[in-house]
Amino acid sequence: MKTLSPYIKFTKFRLSFLVVISAISGYLFVGGSSIATLCYLSFGGMLVTAASNGVNQILEKKQDALMHRTQSRPLVTGEISTTRAVLVSIFCLLVGSALLFSINLKSMILGLSAFVSYAFIYTPMKAKSSWSVFVGAFPGAIPPLLGSIAHTNQFGFIPGLLFFIQFMWQFPHFWAIAWVSHEDYQRAGYFLLPTKSGKSKHSAYLISLYSIVLIPISLIPWLLGTTNHFSLIIAGIFGIWFYFLAYRLYISCEDRDAKKLMFASFVYLPLIQFAYVFTKIEPVIQKLMSHGLF
């Protein structure tokens, strides 16, 4: 386990797992039920995400050494050499892409698009502009879209809607992280909060604004009749709760409230996504039962 530990850190396994959860929710929401496809999607998505995380750390090795939160990363500590890190990233990308291609070509293209935009556009842009958060929101919103395309093999309104919901969620999510780690990011030359004033009332206002906008956006599946009243209740309750935490940050401008919002964002997204799934879960369960899996 000690041998694997540096590689688990290097690929950010926990983050990769969260990405896969979003992809699975998208797959189930559009009616996917193949266990084989779920496996290809899960492992393929996890490996491509691991490659993205790996290249991110390779490119940011010097900056990671300057920040307290990243000084223990294996490339910084020397537990993994740069050469080995490159080889691991290439391996993860090739195997992950092959697994996604086994589903369909569009899935592989989406996976590669997320990898390229995250590793080679978002990552270098972090040191140049706070607009990197906007750029990074695109690859960050691909997982539920990828899950949907894995089943439908075609782009459409519903896959696009799932993409849009996760896209909008990322702004309060990442800005909360940027608030908590603001001083640390500055050590590495990063400025990721939405305004030049930093941890200010204006930045907190924008965070709360995007949080309240999430409420009507999260209700769109219900408004379109694709989910039942259960999703209305769940999305409404958790949307208000999420906004309340953002509003508290606006009032206090304290790190402790930014940290609460940051942790809440990790809970909010999967809850909302699987609220959608469980409002449409009956036909999915019926398909799985027809395959003898329940």
N, C-alpha and C positions, 0 to 999 in steps of 0.2 A: 504493500500500500504506500510506503514511503517513496518507492520508485515512481508510482503513478501520481502522487500528490502534486509535484511541480507541473505536470502536464494538465491535470485537472484545473489548476490555477491559470495556466497559460491559455487554455481554451475557454475559460470562464464557463464551466459546466453548468452552474446554476442559471446563468443568464441564457445559455443555449436551451436549457430545459423550459424556461419561461416562453421563449420564442416558439418552441414546439407546441406548447399548450395553446397558444394563439392560433397556430396553423391547424391543429386538431379541431378547435372550435369552429373554424371556418369550414373545414371539411364536413363536419357533422351537420352544421347549420344548413348546408345546401343539399343534404340528403345522402352523403357518402356513407357507405356501410362495409366496404371491403377491408377486411383485416390486413390483407397483404398490402394494399395501398396505404393504409394507416402506418404500417411498419416502414415502408419505403419513405413515406412523407416524414415520419418522426426521425428516423436515423439520417435520412438525407438532409433534412432541414437542420438537424443538430450539427452535423459535420460541416455543412457550408457555413453555419453561424460560427462554429469553432474556428474555421479558417479565417473568417472575417476578424474575429477577436484576436487571433494569433498575429495576423498582419498588422492590425492596429497596435499591438504591443511591440512588434518589431520596429515599426516606424516611429513609435513614441518612446523608445527605450531611454533616451536622454531626459526627456520631460518626466517620465515616470520616476526617475532617480531623484527628481527635485521635489516630488510631492509625497507627503506623509502617507496618504492612502494607497499609494502605488509602489512604495519603496521596497515592499516585500515580494513584488512580482518576480517570478523565476529568472527572467532575462536580466533584471537589475541585480539580483543576488548572485547570478552566475550559475544557478542550478541547471539552467538550460543554455546551451550556446546558441548564438545567432544562426549558425549553419543548421543546427538540429531544429531550431524553431521554424526556419524556412521549409525544411523538409516535411515537418509535421503539418504545417499549414497547407503545403501542396498536396500531401496525401489526403488530408481531410477534404480539401476542395474537389479533388478528382473523384474520390469515392462518393462523396455527398452528391456531386453533380450527376454521377452515373446512376445513383439511386433515384434521383428526381427525374432523370431522363427515362428511367424504366416506367415511370407513371405516364408522362407525356412530355413532349418537347417544350410546351409553354411553361411547365413547372420548372424545368431546368433553366430556362431563360430567366424566369423570375428569380430563381436562386442566385444565378450568376449576376444578375442586375443588382441584387441586394449586396452581394459581396463587393462588386466593383465600386458602387456608389458609397458604401460605408468605408471601405478600406482606402480607396484612392481619391475620393472627393471630400467626404465628410472629415476624415481623419486629418489631412493636411490643412483643411480650411479652419479647423478649430483654433489654430494659432493666429489666424488672420482676421476673423470676423465672427461676431455673435450670430450672424446669419447661418452659421454652420448648424445651429439647432434646427432651423427650417430645412436645410439640406438633409440632415441626418434623419428627419422625420419620415422621409420617403422610404429609405430601406427599412426603417423601423416599423413601418406600417405594412410591409409586404407579407408577413406571415399569414394573417387570415385570408388575404387575397390568394396567396399560394395554396392554402388549404382548399379554398373554393375551386380554384382552377384544377387542382388534382382530381376533383370529381367531375366537374362540368366540362373541362378542356376548352372552355371559351370564356372570354371576358364579357361582362354584362353589368347590369345595374346593381344587383345584390352583391357580387364580389367587390365592386367598386365602393359600395356603401360600407361594407366591413372594413375596407382599406381606409376610408375617410374617417370612420369613428376612431380607429386606432391612431390615425395621423393626428387628429385633433387632441387626443388624450396625451400625446407625447409632450406637448408644450408645457402644461402645468407639471407634468411628471418630471421632465428634465430640468425645468427651471427651479423646481424644488431641490433637486440634487445640486444644481449649480449654486443655489443660495447657501446650502449647508456646506459645500466645499469651496466656496468663493475664494477664500484666502489661499487655500491649497492650489486651486487652479491658477491663481495669479503668480504663484511661485514658478509655474511652468510656462507662463506667458499666455494663458488662456483667459478669455473674458467671455463667459457664456450666458450671463444674465441678459434680459431683454432690453435694458436701457444702460446708458453710459454711467448713470448715477449709482449703479451697483445695487447693494442691498438697501433699496430705498422704497418709499411709498409708491413711487411710480412703477417700479418693477413688481411690487406686491399687487398693485392694482391690475396689471396685465395678467398676472398669474390667476387672480380671482376672476377676471373677465373671461379668460379661456375656460376656467372651471365651470362657470355658470352657463356658458355656451354649450358645454358638453351635455347638459341636461336635455334640451330639446333635440340635439343631434342623436343622443342615445335612444330617444323615443321614436325615431323614424321607422324602425322595423315594425313597431306596434301600429303606428299611424298608417302604414301601408298594408296592414292586415296580414303580415307574414308571421307575427307572433301574437299570442293571446294576452289577456290582461295581467297574467303573472309577470311578464316582462315589463309591463307598464309600472307595476308596483315596485319590483326590484330596481329597475333603472331609475325610477323616480326617487325612491328612498336613498339609494346609495349615491345618486347624483347630488341630492341635497346635502347629504353628509359630506361628500367630497368638497362641495362648494363651501360649506360651513367651515371646514378646516382651512381652505384657501382664504376665506374672509377673515378668519382669526389671524392668519399671517398678515393680512393687509392692516388689521388694527394694531397688531403688536410689532411687526417687523422684527421678530425675534427668531433666532436659529431654532429654538425648541419647537416652534410652530411649523417652521419649514420642514423640520425632520418628521413631524407627525404627518404632514401632507405627503412627504416623500414615501413613507411606509404605506400610507393609505392608498397611494397610486398603484402600488404593487398588488394590493388586494382588489381595488376597484375594477381594473380591466378584466381579469379572468371571471370575476363574479358577473359582470355585465355580459360578457361573451357567452358564458354558459347558461345565463338566464335565457338568452336567445335560443340556445341549443335545446334546453329542456322544454321550451314552449313548442318545439317542433320535434321532440324526441320520440313521440309515439311511432311515426312512420319509420324512423331509424331503427328503433327496437324491433319493429315488425320485420324489417329486412334482415336484421341480424338473426332473428329467430328462424326466419326462412332458410338461413344458411346453417341452422343447427348449432348456433353459438350461444344460445340461451335456453 
